[in-house]
Amino acid sequence: MTSELAALNEWVHSVARLTRPDRIHWCDGSEAENQALTQLMLETGDLIELNRHSHPNCYLHRSNPSDVARVEHLTFVCSRERETAGPNNCWMAPDAAHAQMDALFDGCMVGRTLYVVPYCMGPIASPIARCGVEITDSPYVVANMRLMTRMGAAALARIEREGRFVKGLHSLGDLDPARRFIMHFPEELLIQSVGSGYGGNALLGKKCHALRIGSYQAQSEGWLAEHMLIVGIENPQGETHYIAAAFPSACGKTNLAMLIPPAAYREAGWKVWTVGDDICWMQPGPDGQLWAINPEAGFFGVAPGTSAKTNANALAMLNRDAIFTNVAVTADNQPWWEGLDQRVPAKDWQGRDYDPANGPAAHPNSRFTVSARQCPSWTERAEDAGGVPISAIVFGGRRESLIPLVFEARDWTHGVLVGAAMASETTAAATGAVGVVRRDSMAMKPFCGYNFADYFSHWLSFEKAGARLPRIFHVNWFRKDADGKFLWPGFGDNLRVLEWICNRCAGRADAVATPIGNLPDPDAINIEGLDLDAGAMHTLLHVDSAAWQAELAAIGEYFDSFGDRLPPALRGEQQRIAAALAG
């Protein structure tokens, strides 16, 4: 046994001494192993087989009703210094966190199997990829990690070659919300999670490793771990521009990653290629460009709202070899959720006879897990070891007014400001107040594993001699008219905006310079075939100087929360734009 595997073996046995499982199983990722685990879960009731004719090899998992989403208030970054974690994270001292978690892990696997899950985030041969090992007592987690990562023997072989990996320890515990914690120890490259079996809390390769620990690794190693989709836009001439895009929740991220071009664009030869829908790791290449991989191998998507109209590509990949979590089922045992179609479900997400008085049939955060290869728009470039070259970075939020349909940052520093200041407006249904602006820098607020101010500095550091950095843009699909109606059709028609973005990257489109950035002339966006009200494009691209002055002041107040740690260049950029607007 090599010294690297000896160290891994010793860690596994030290965890076993603490958790006291009945047996230890090292996962190899094979089909035989997966079938055995599936049969085990069918026998225990952890999985329910769905209609094998309409949805072959598809299964339903119902989680504990108290365990249906991420728990940000119980998610901690345990860096040695509180300031390293920053105001954007809950912090706990490492010694206190270890003592608390050791007590919760003590004997937690008695009567259970300890699974050792070696995995690779990204293509096995990619220098951008990073490996990890998750220890878990949940076969459901193992089955999901097999779909979401490159899990098993090949990952273990890479770990043996490299001798480094992120450690993750997870246990269902007793699923008591009062004994539920997700701890991250960035200096130790360690994650510990107890008391939850839900996705982001339990599939430690996802948000925990790929973003919280990943962002910390990226800062120290000179790359970027981002909450971004990666999509390729191929024009009729055969040129493909790859775009990385960050959006807060409910802003159409997955829809954009799997966008289907409008009919006229398809007929003209436009194609859209899905590399990833959630996480993007970017690293400078020898050519000075940023090259990106999707570290995940699957999709862990929100089911409600997914339909033939909103995301036909997503729906098309869910009729085989998928795991559904907390969805409803029809009388003939097919998965169902709100927004799917007009059928009436028979059982809700808790297995009760469906009764509208009990609330939605599918939990609003119900999910599907499926291999990315099943997506009709998936591209083999997603497996390229070197990644894909990023032409543009796009930020976006949900704003009813103020933010134009699209604008381009003046330069890299301005682009970092655009990302740092990005925000969405909440609705009454979600918060009890309409139009509350919540800042979510780079859509990373719940996921950055260290101080946001240092994270902004890290972004700024990529501007150096020889760098060929992507252009940075901001989009807003959600601007409304005076009657509260959306001005822009969205969905597939967003390709019309991406066309202008790609043309800007290729040097083929002009722009109008304004204090907030470069905007397209209203005639530069192709609206042929759209049923837009007269003057809609003017409104969509209008810059209200007075409103923007207030916005810049609010951004300044947000930056104040980071104190002296905020990079001066960012403050200077905010003040430059404010002055230009006032002038």
C-alpha positions as CSV (number, residue, x, y, z in Angstrom):
1,M,0.0,0.0,0.0
2,T,1.4,3.4,-0.9
3,S,1.8,6.1,1.8
4,E,-1.0,8.1,0.2
5,L,-3.5,5.2,0.5
6,A,-2.1,4.3,3.9
7,A,-3.0,7.8,5.1
8,L,-6.5,7.5,3.6
9,N,-6.9,4.1,5.2
10,E,-5.9,5.4,8.6
11,W,-8.4,8.3,8.3
12,V,-11.1,5.8,7.4
13,H,-10.3,3.6,10.4
14,S,-10.1,6.6,12.8
15,V,-13.6,7.6,11.7
16,A,-14.8,4.1,12.1
17,R,-13.4,4.0,15.7
18,L,-15.4,7.1,16.4
19,T,-18.7,6.3,14.6
20,R,-18.6,2.5,15.2
21,P,-20.3,1.1,12.1
22,D,-21.2,-2.6,11.7
23,R,-19.2,-2.8,8.5
24,I,-17.1,-0.7,6.1
25,H,-17.6,-0.7,2.3
26,W,-15.2,0.9,-0.1
27,C,-17.2,2.1,-3.2
28,D,-15.8,1.2,-6.6
29,G,-18.6,2.9,-8.6
30,S,-19.4,-0.2,-10.6
31,E,-22.9,-1.0,-12.0
32,A,-23.0,-4.2,-9.9
33,E,-22.4,-2.1,-6.8
34,N,-25.1,0.4,-7.8
35,Q,-27.6,-2.4,-8.4
36,A,-26.9,-4.0,-5.0
37,L,-27.3,-0.6,-3.3
38,T,-30.6,0.1,-5.2
39,Q,-32.0,-3.3,-4.1
40,L,-31.0,-2.6,-0.5
41,M,-32.8,0.7,-0.6
42,L,-35.9,-0.8,-2.2
43,E,-36.0,-3.3,0.7
44,T,-35.5,-0.7,3.4
45,G,-38.0,1.8,1.8
46,D,-35.3,4.4,1.1
47,L,-36.3,4.2,-2.6
48,I,-39.6,3.5,-4.3
49,E,-39.5,2.2,-7.8
50,L,-41.4,4.4,-10.3
51,N,-43.4,3.2,-13.3
52,R,-40.8,0.9,-15.1
53,H,-42.5,1.3,-18.4
54,S,-42.7,5.1,-18.6
55,H,-39.6,5.7,-16.4
56,P,-37.3,2.7,-16.5
57,N,-34.7,2.6,-13.7
58,C,-36.2,5.7,-12.0
59,Y,-36.7,5.8,-8.3
60,L,-38.4,8.1,-5.7
61,H,-36.8,9.0,-2.4
62,R,-38.9,10.7,0.4
63,S,-36.8,12.5,2.9
64,N,-37.7,13.4,6.5
65,P,-40.2,16.3,6.4
66,S,-37.8,18.3,8.5
67,D,-34.9,17.7,6.1
68,V,-35.8,19.2,2.7
69,A,-33.4,22.0,2.0
70,R,-30.0,23.6,2.7
71,V,-29.7,25.0,6.2
72,E,-27.5,28.1,5.8
73,H,-27.9,29.1,9.5
74,L,-26.4,25.8,10.5
75,T,-23.6,25.9,7.9
76,F,-20.3,27.2,9.3
77,V,-16.9,28.1,8.0
78,C,-14.4,27.1,10.7
79,S,-11.3,29.0,9.8
80,R,-8.7,29.7,12.5
81,E,-9.5,33.5,12.4
82,R,-13.0,34.9,12.3
83,E,-12.0,37.5,9.8
84,T,-10.9,34.9,7.3
85,A,-14.5,33.6,7.2
86,G,-15.8,37.2,6.9
87,P,-19.3,38.7,7.5
88,N,-20.7,36.6,4.6
89,N,-20.3,33.3,6.6
90,C,-21.4,31.9,10.0
91,W,-18.1,31.2,11.8
92,M,-17.1,28.8,14.6
93,A,-13.7,28.3,16.1
94,P,-12.2,25.0,14.8
95,D,-11.5,23.5,18.2
96,A,-15.1,24.2,19.3
97,A,-16.5,22.9,16.1
98,H,-14.5,19.7,16.3
99,A,-15.5,19.0,19.9
100,Q,-19.2,19.6,19.0
101,M,-19.0,17.3,15.9
102,D,-17.0,14.6,17.6
103,A,-19.8,14.3,20.2
104,L,-22.4,14.1,17.5
105,F,-20.5,11.5,15.5
106,D,-19.7,9.3,18.5
107,G,-21.4,6.0,17.9
108,C,-23.7,7.5,15.2
109,M,-23.1,4.6,12.7
110,V,-23.9,1.7,15.1
111,G,-26.0,-0.8,13.1
112,R,-25.1,0.9,9.8
113,T,-22.6,0.5,7.0
114,L,-19.8,3.1,6.6
115,Y,-19.4,3.8,2.9
116,V,-16.1,5.2,1.6
117,V,-16.8,7.2,-1.5
118,P,-13.7,8.4,-3.5
119,Y,-14.7,10.9,-6.2
120,C,-13.3,13.4,-8.6
121,M,-14.8,16.8,-9.3
122,G,-14.2,17.2,-13.0
123,P,-12.9,14.9,-15.7
124,I,-10.5,12.3,-14.2
125,A,-7.6,13.5,-16.5
126,S,-8.2,17.2,-16.0
127,P,-5.5,19.3,-14.3
128,I,-8.3,21.6,-13.2
129,A,-10.2,18.8,-11.4
130,R,-9.8,18.0,-7.7
131,C,-10.5,14.9,-5.8
132,G,-12.2,14.1,-2.5
133,V,-13.4,11.2,-0.3
134,E,-16.7,11.3,1.4
135,I,-17.5,8.9,4.2
136,T,-21.2,8.4,4.7
137,D,-23.7,6.0,6.3
138,S,-26.4,6.8,3.6
139,P,-26.7,4.6,0.6
140,Y,-28.9,7.3,-1.0
141,V,-25.9,9.6,-0.8
142,V,-23.7,7.0,-2.5
143,A,-26.2,6.6,-5.3
144,N,-26.4,10.3,-5.9
145,M,-22.7,10.8,-5.7
146,R,-22.3,8.2,-8.4
147,L,-24.5,10.4,-10.7
148,M,-23.1,13.7,-9.6
149,T,-19.3,13.0,-9.6
150,R,-16.7,10.7,-11.2
151,M,-16.9,8.3,-8.3
152,G,-15.1,5.0,-7.7
153,A,-12.0,3.2,-8.7
154,A,-10.6,5.8,-11.2
155,A,-10.9,8.6,-8.6
156,L,-9.2,6.4,-6.0
157,A,-6.3,5.8,-8.5
158,R,-5.9,9.6,-9.0
159,I,-5.9,10.1,-5.3
160,E,-3.1,7.5,-5.0
161,R,-1.1,9.3,-7.7
162,E,-1.6,12.8,-6.3
163,G,-1.7,12.1,-2.6
164,R,-4.1,14.9,-1.9
165,F,-7.9,15.0,-1.5
166,V,-10.7,16.8,0.4
167,K,-12.0,14.8,3.3
168,G,-15.7,14.7,3.9
169,L,-17.5,13.0,6.8
170,H,-21.3,12.7,6.7
171,S,-23.8,10.9,8.8
172,L,-27.6,11.0,8.9
173,G,-27.3,10.9,12.7
174,D,-30.8,10.9,14.1
175,L,-32.1,13.6,11.6
176,D,-32.9,15.8,14.6
177,P,-32.9,19.5,13.3
178,A,-31.4,20.5,16.7
179,R,-28.5,18.2,16.1
180,R,-27.9,19.2,12.4
181,F,-24.7,21.0,11.4
182,I,-22.6,21.4,8.3
183,M,-19.0,22.4,9.2
184,H,-16.2,23.4,6.8
185,F,-12.6,23.5,7.9
186,P,-10.8,25.2,4.9
187,E,-7.3,25.1,6.3
188,E,-7.7,21.3,6.9
189,L,-9.5,20.7,3.5
190,L,-12.2,19.0,5.7
191,I,-16.0,18.9,5.6
192,Q,-18.2,17.5,8.4
193,S,-22.0,17.1,8.1
194,V,-24.4,15.5,10.5
195,G,-28.2,15.3,10.9
196,S,-29.3,15.7,7.3
197,G,-29.7,13.5,4.3
198,Y,-30.7,16.3,1.9
199,G,-28.6,17.1,-1.2
200,G,-26.5,20.1,-0.5
201,N,-26.1,19.1,3.1
202,A,-25.2,15.5,2.4
203,L,-23.7,15.3,-1.2
204,L,-20.5,16.8,0.0
205,G,-18.9,17.1,-3.4
206,K,-21.5,19.7,-4.4
207,K,-21.8,23.0,-2.6
208,C,-19.5,22.0,0.3
209,H,-16.5,20.9,-1.7
210,A,-17.0,22.4,-5.2
211,L,-17.8,25.9,-3.8
212,R,-17.0,26.5,-0.1
213,I,-13.8,24.5,0.1
214,G,-13.2,24.9,-3.6
215,S,-13.2,28.7,-3.4
216,Y,-10.7,28.6,-0.6
217,Q,-8.5,26.2,-2.6
218,A,-8.9,28.4,-5.7
219,Q,-7.8,31.5,-3.8
220,S,-4.6,29.9,-2.6
221,E,-3.8,28.1,-5.9
222,G,-4.7,30.9,-8.4
223,W,-8.0,29.8,-10.0
224,L,-11.8,30.4,-9.6
225,A,-14.5,28.2,-8.2
226,E,-17.8,29.8,-9.1
227,H,-21.6,29.2,-8.8
228,M,-22.0,29.5,-12.6
229,L,-23.4,27.6,-15.6
230,I,-21.3,27.0,-18.6
231,V,-23.0,27.1,-22.0
232,G,-21.7,27.1,-25.6
233,I,-23.3,29.3,-28.3
234,E,-22.5,28.1,-31.8
235,N,-23.4,30.4,-34.7
236,P,-24.3,29.4,-38.2
237,Q,-20.6,29.9,-39.2
238,G,-19.6,27.2,-36.8
239,E,-18.0,29.5,-34.2
240,T,-18.7,28.6,-30.6
241,H,-18.3,31.0,-27.7
242,Y,-18.5,29.6,-24.2
243,I,-20.2,31.7,-21.6
244,A,-20.0,31.3,-17.8
245,A,-23.0,32.9,-16.1
246,A,-24.0,33.5,-12.4
247,F,-27.6,34.0,-11.3
248,P,-29.2,33.9,-7.9
249,S,-32.1,31.5,-7.4
250,A,-35.3,31.9,-9.4
251,C,-33.5,33.7,-12.2
252,G,-33.5,31.0,-14.9
253,K,-30.0,29.6,-14.5
254,T,-30.8,26.0,-15.5
255,N,-33.1,27.2,-18.3
256,L,-30.2,29.3,-19.8
257,A,-27.8,26.4,-19.5
258,M,-30.1,24.2,-21.6
259,L,-31.6,26.9,-23.8
260,I,-33.4,25.9,-26.9
261,P,-33.0,28.4,-29.7
262,P,-36.1,30.0,-31.2
263,A,-37.3,28.3,-34.4
264,A,-35.9,31.0,-36.7
265,Y,-32.5,30.6,-35.0
266,R,-32.6,26.8,-35.2
267,E,-33.4,27.0,-38.9
268,A,-30.5,29.4,-39.5
269,G,-28.1,26.9,-37.9
270,W,-27.7,28.2,-34.3
271,K,-26.9,25.6,-31.7
272,V,-26.6,25.7,-27.9
273,W,-24.3,23.3,-26.0
274,T,-24.7,22.5,-22.3
275,V,-21.4,22.1,-20.4
276,G,-22.8,22.6,-16.9
277,D,-25.8,24.1,-15.1
278,D,-24.5,25.0,-11.6
279,I,-20.7,25.1,-10.9
280,C,-17.8,26.3,-13.0
281,W,-14.1,26.0,-12.2
282,M,-11.9,28.4,-14.2
283,Q,-8.1,28.4,-14.5
284,P,-5.8,30.6,-16.6
285,G,-4.2,28.7,-19.4
286,P,-0.8,29.3,-21.0
287,D,-2.5,31.4,-23.6
288,G,-3.7,33.9,-20.9
289,Q,-7.4,32.8,-21.3
290,L,-9.6,31.4,-18.6
291,W,-10.4,27.7,-19.3
292,A,-13.3,26.2,-17.5
293,I,-14.6,22.7,-16.5
294,N,-17.9,21.7,-15.0
295,P,-16.7,19.8,-11.9
296,E,-20.0,17.9,-11.7
297,A,-21.0,14.9,-13.8
298,G,-24.8,15.2,-13.2
299,F,-27.6,17.6,-12.5
300,F,-29.3,18.0,-9.1
301,G,-32.1,20.2,-10.4
302,V,-35.3,21.7,-8.9
303,A,-38.3,19.8,-10.3
304,P,-41.3,22.2,-9.8
305,G,-41.7,24.5,-12.8
306,T,-39.7,22.2,-15.1
307,S,-41.9,21.5,-18.1
308,A,-41.9,21.1,-21.9
309,K,-42.5,24.9,-22.1
310,T,-39.9,26.1,-19.6
311,N,-37.1,23.5,-20.2
312,A,-37.8,20.8,-22.7
313,N,-34.2,19.6,-22.6
314,A,-34.3,19.0,-18.8
315,L,-37.6,17.2,-19.1
316,A,-36.3,15.0,-21.9
317,M,-33.6,13.5,-19.7
318,L,-35.8,12.5,-16.9
319,N,-37.6,9.5,-18.3
320,R,-34.9,7.0,-17.4
321,D,-32.0,6.4,-15.0
322,A,-33.0,9.2,-12.6
323,I,-33.5,9.6,-8.9
324,F,-36.4,11.9,-7.8
325,T,-36.5,13.4,-4.3
326,N,-39.7,14.6,-2.6
327,V,-41.9,14.8,-5.8
328,A,-45.5,13.6,-6.0
329,V,-46.7,10.6,-8.0
330,T,-49.6,9.9,-10.2
331,A,-52.0,7.0,-9.9
332,D,-49.8,4.9,-12.3
333,N,-46.7,5.8,-10.3
334,Q,-45.1,8.4,-12.5
335,P,-43.3,11.4,-11.0
336,W,-45.2,14.6,-10.9
337,W,-44.7,18.2,-9.7
338,E,-46.4,21.5,-10.0
339,G,-45.9,23.1,-13.4
340,L,-45.3,19.8,-15.2
341,D,-48.8,19.2,-16.7
342,Q,-52.5,19.2,-16.0
343,R,-52.7,15.7,-14.4
344,V,-53.8,15.4,-10.8
345,P,-51.4,13.5,-8.6
346,A,-52.4,10.6,-6.4
347,K,-49.8,10.8,-3.6
348,D,-48.0,13.9,-2.4
349,W,-44.3,14.1,-1.5
350,Q,-44.9,12.7,1.9
351,G,-46.8,9.7,0.6
352,R,-50.2,10.9,1.7
353,D,-53.3,10.9,-0.5
354,Y,-53.1,14.1,-2.4
355,D,-55.2,16.9,-0.8
356,P,-54.7,20.5,-1.9
357,A,-55.4,21.5,1.7
358,N,-52.0,20.0,2.6
359,G,-50.2,22.3,0.3
360,P,-48.3,21.5,-2.9
361,A,-48.2,17.9,-4.0
362,A,-44.4,18.1,-4.7
363,H,-42.2,19.9,-2.2
364,P,-41.2,23.3,-3.7
365,N,-37.6,22.2,-3.3
366,S,-38.1,18.7,-4.7
367,R,-35.3,17.5,-6.9
368,F,-34.1,15.2,-9.7
369,T,-30.6,13.7,-10.0
370,V,-29.5,12.5,-13.4
371,S,-26.4,12.1,-15.5
372,A,-25.4,15.1,-17.5
373,R,-24.9,12.9,-20.5
374,Q,-28.7,12.4,-20.8
375,C,-29.3,16.1,-21.6
376,P,-30.1,16.4,-25.3
377,S,-27.9,19.6,-25.5
378,W,-24.9,18.0,-23.6
379,T,-21.6,18.3,-25.4
380,E,-18.5,16.0,-25.4
381,R,-16.5,19.2,-24.7
382,A,-17.7,18.8,-21.1
383,E,-15.2,16.0,-20.8
384,D,-12.2,17.9,-22.3
385,A,-9.4,17.6,-19.8
386,G,-8.3,21.2,-20.6
387,G,-11.8,22.6,-20.3
388,V,-13.4,25.1,-22.6
389,P,-12.2,28.7,-23.3
390,I,-14.5,31.3,-21.7
391,S,-15.3,34.3,-23.9
392,A,-17.8,36.0,-21.6
393,I,-18.8,36.0,-18.0
394,V,-22.5,37.0,-17.5
395,F,-24.1,38.2,-14.2
396,G,-27.8,38.5,-13.8
397,G,-30.6,39.2,-11.3
398,R,-34.3,39.7,-11.0
399,R,-35.0,43.5,-11.2
400,E,-38.4,44.9,-12.2
401,S,-36.8,48.2,-13.2
402,L,-33.5,50.0,-13.2
403,I,-31.2,47.3,-14.7
404,P,-31.2,47.2,-18.5
405,L,-31.8,44.0,-20.5
406,V,-28.0,43.8,-21.1
407,F,-24.9,45.9,-20.6
408,E,-21.2,45.3,-20.8
409,A,-18.6,46.3,-18.2
410,R,-16.1,48.8,-19.3
411,D,-13.1,46.7,-18.2
412,W,-12.2,43.8,-15.8
413,T,-12.3,46.0,-12.6
414,H,-15.7,47.4,-13.6
415,G,-16.8,43.8,-14.3
416,V,-15.8,42.7,-10.8
417,L,-17.8,45.6,-9.4
418,V,-20.8,44.5,-11.5
419,G,-20.6,41.0,-10.1
420,A,-19.9,42.1,-6.5
421,A,-23.0,44.4,-6.6
422,M,-25.4,42.0,-8.3
423,A,-28.8,41.7,-6.6
424,S,-32.3,40.4,-7.0
425,E,-35.7,41.8,-5.8
426,T,-37.8,39.6,-3.6
427,T,-41.6,39.1,-3.9
428,A,-44.3,39.3,-1.3
429,A,-44.8,35.6,-1.4
430,A,-41.2,35.0,-0.4
431,T,-40.5,37.8,2.1
432,G,-43.7,39.7,3.0
433,A,-42.4,42.8,1.2
434,V,-42.2,43.6,-2.5
435,G,-39.1,44.8,-4.1
436,V,-36.6,44.2,-1.3
437,V,-33.1,44.3,-3.0
438,R,-30.8,41.5,-1.7
439,R,-27.2,41.6,-2.7
440,D,-25.8,38.3,-3.7
441,S,-22.3,38.9,-5.0
442,M,-21.5,36.7,-8.0
443,A,-24.4,34.5,-6.7
444,M,-21.9,33.2,-4.1
445,K,-23.4,34.6,-0.9
446,P,-24.3,31.2,0.6
447,F,-21.2,29.5,-1.0
448,C,-18.0,31.5,-0.7
449,G,-15.8,29.8,1.8
450,Y,-13.9,32.9,2.9
451,N,-14.3,36.7,3.4
452,F,-16.1,38.3,0.5
453,A,-13.7,41.2,0.5
454,D,-10.7,38.9,0.0
455,Y,-12.8,37.1,-2.7
456,F,-13.2,40.4,-4.6
457,S,-9.5,41.0,-4.3
458,H,-8.8,37.5,-5.7
459,W,-11.1,38.3,-8.7
460,L,-9.2,41.6,-9.3
461,S,-5.8,39.8,-9.2
462,F,-6.5,38.0,-12.5
463,E,-5.9,41.3,-14.4
464,K,-2.2,41.0,-15.1
465,A,0.3,41.2,-18.0
466,G,-0.5,38.6,-20.6
467,A,-4.0,37.9,-19.4
468,R,-6.8,37.6,-22.1
469,L,-9.7,37.9,-19.8
470,P,-13.4,37.3,-20.7
471,R,-15.6,40.3,-21.3
472,I,-18.1,40.8,-18.4
473,F,-21.8,41.5,-18.9
474,H,-24.9,41.9,-16.9
475,V,-28.4,40.8,-18.0
476,N,-31.9,41.3,-16.6
477,W,-34.7,39.2,-18.2
478,F,-37.3,40.5,-15.7
479,R,-37.8,44.2,-16.4
480,K,-41.6,45.1,-16.3
481,D,-43.7,47.8,-17.8
482,A,-46.0,50.2,-16.0
483,D,-48.7,47.6,-15.9
484,G,-46.5,45.0,-14.2
485,K,-46.0,42.9,-17.3
486,F,-42.7,41.4,-18.4
487,L,-41.2,43.4,-21.3
488,W,-38.9,40.6,-22.5
489,P,-40.2,37.1,-23.5
490,G,-37.2,35.3,-21.9
491,F,-36.6,31.5,-22.2
492,G,-35.3,30.6,-25.8
493,D,-35.5,34.2,-26.9
494,N,-32.6,35.1,-24.5
495,L,-30.4,33.8,-27.3
496,R,-31.1,37.1,-29.0
497,V,-29.2,38.8,-26.2
498,L,-26.5,36.2,-26.1
499,E,-26.0,36.8,-29.9
500,W,-25.1,40.4,-29.2
501,I,-22.8,39.3,-26.3
502,C,-21.0,36.8,-28.6
503,N,-20.7,39.5,-31.4
504,R,-19.1,41.9,-28.8
505,C,-16.6,39.2,-27.9
506,A,-15.8,38.7,-31.6
507,G,-15.5,42.4,-32.2
508,R,-18.5,42.4,-34.6
509,A,-20.9,44.6,-32.7
510,D,-20.9,48.3,-31.7
511,A,-22.1,49.6,-28.3
512,V,-23.2,52.9,-26.7
513,A,-21.0,54.0,-23.9
514,T,-22.9,55.1,-20.7
515,P,-21.7,55.7,-17.1
516,I,-23.0,52.2,-16.1
517,G,-21.4,50.4,-19.0
518,N,-21.7,49.7,-22.7
519,L,-25.2,49.1,-24.0
520,P,-26.5,47.9,-27.4
521,D,-28.3,50.3,-29.6
522,P,-32.0,49.3,-29.6
523,D,-31.6,48.1,-33.2
524,A,-28.6,45.8,-32.3
525,I,-30.8,43.1,-30.7
526,N,-32.6,41.0,-33.3
527,I,-36.3,41.2,-32.4
528,E,-37.7,39.9,-35.7
529,G,-40.7,37.7,-35.0
530,L,-41.2,39.0,-31.4
531,D,-44.5,40.5,-30.3
532,L,-43.0,43.4,-28.4
533,D,-45.0,46.5,-27.5
534,A,-44.0,49.8,-29.2
535,G,-41.1,51.3,-27.3
536,A,-40.3,48.1,-25.4
537,M,-36.7,48.0,-26.5
538,H,-36.2,51.6,-25.5
539,T,-37.5,50.9,-22.0
540,L,-35.5,47.7,-21.7
541,L,-32.3,49.6,-22.5
542,H,-33.1,52.8,-20.7
543,V,-30.6,54.1,-18.1
544,D,-32.3,56.3,-15.4
545,S,-29.5,58.4,-14.0
546,A,-31.2,59.5,-10.8
547,A,-32.3,55.9,-10.0
548,W,-28.7,54.7,-10.8
549,Q,-27.2,57.3,-8.4
550,A,-29.4,55.8,-5.6
551,E,-28.2,52.3,-6.7
552,L,-24.6,53.3,-6.5
553,A,-25.1,54.8,-3.1
554,A,-26.7,51.5,-1.9
555,I,-23.8,49.6,-3.4
556,G,-21.4,51.8,-1.4
557,E,-23.4,51.0,1.8
558,Y,-23.1,47.3,1.0
559,F,-19.3,47.7,0.6
560,D,-19.1,49.4,4.0
561,S,-20.0,46.1,5.6
562,F,-16.6,44.7,4.6
563,G,-14.7,47.5,6.3
564,D,-11.0,48.2,5.5
565,R,-10.6,44.7,3.9
566,L,-12.6,45.9,0.8
567,P,-10.1,46.3,-2.1
568,P,-9.6,50.1,-2.8
569,A,-10.0,49.5,-6.5
570,L,-13.5,48.3,-6.0
571,R,-14.4,51.4,-3.9
572,G,-12.7,53.6,-6.5
573,E,-14.8,52.1,-9.3
574,Q,-18.0,52.6,-7.4
575,Q,-17.1,56.2,-6.8
576,R,-16.0,56.7,-10.4
577,I,-19.4,55.6,-11.7
578,A,-21.3,57.6,-9.1
579,A,-19.4,60.7,-10.2
580,A,-20.1,60.0,-13.9
581,L,-23.8,59.7,-13.2
582,A,-23.9,62.9,-11.1
583,G,-22.0,64.8,-13.8
